Amino acid sequence: MSSQLKIAVIGAGTMGNGIAQTFATFGNAVTLVDTSESNLERGVAAIRKSLDRFVAKEKISQTESDAICDLVSTSTDLASAVKDIDMVVEAVFEKEDVKKSIFKELDAHAPELAILATNTSSISITAIASATSRPEQVVGMHFMNPVPLMKLVELIKGEKTSDEVVAKTKAIAESLGKTVG
């Protein structure tokens, strides 16, 4: 995946901001989405703090850190944030009804061919996908914490997830320097 992707990450907490940072580190445009500006501000501050540690350890330059931050935008409006994306990664707390509500909204507003991924570690991908009219586009993409440091990403296929979506998601994860398990 050499071309820049447009990614939306739903949830600015620990996992969401780590996922957003990782996608941006590899040159992808990311919109971090949450329900409040204060959550988004905390998420962006966490990304900056994490990148500052990489700069202090001389893993990246300040210029690279600034460029990564420039690739991350924020929104409290899920519908507009996902209207032109290639992939969304949902990373909110582990409540099935909340995830299904988000996926129903994603189904209504994300492009037809967008990959709809969830970072869940405990909820059925098939159950989450049932909230959409396109379960073949829904996949589990479970990142390990802390996302910028941990190499493993677990891919989980739902009953109806297409092989093409699994292959694309695997390629995207590998483009982030991740090992897919």
Secondary structure, DSSP 4 states (H G I P E B T S, - for coil): --SPPEEEEE--SHHHHHHHHHHHHTT-EEEEE-S-HHHHHHHHHHHHHHHHHHHHTTSS-HHHHHHHHHTEEEES-HHHHTTT-SEEEE---S-HHHHHHHHHHHHHHS-TT-EEEE--SSS-HHHHHTTSS-GGGEEEEEEPSSTTT--EEEEEE-TT--HHHHHHHHHHHHHTTPEE-
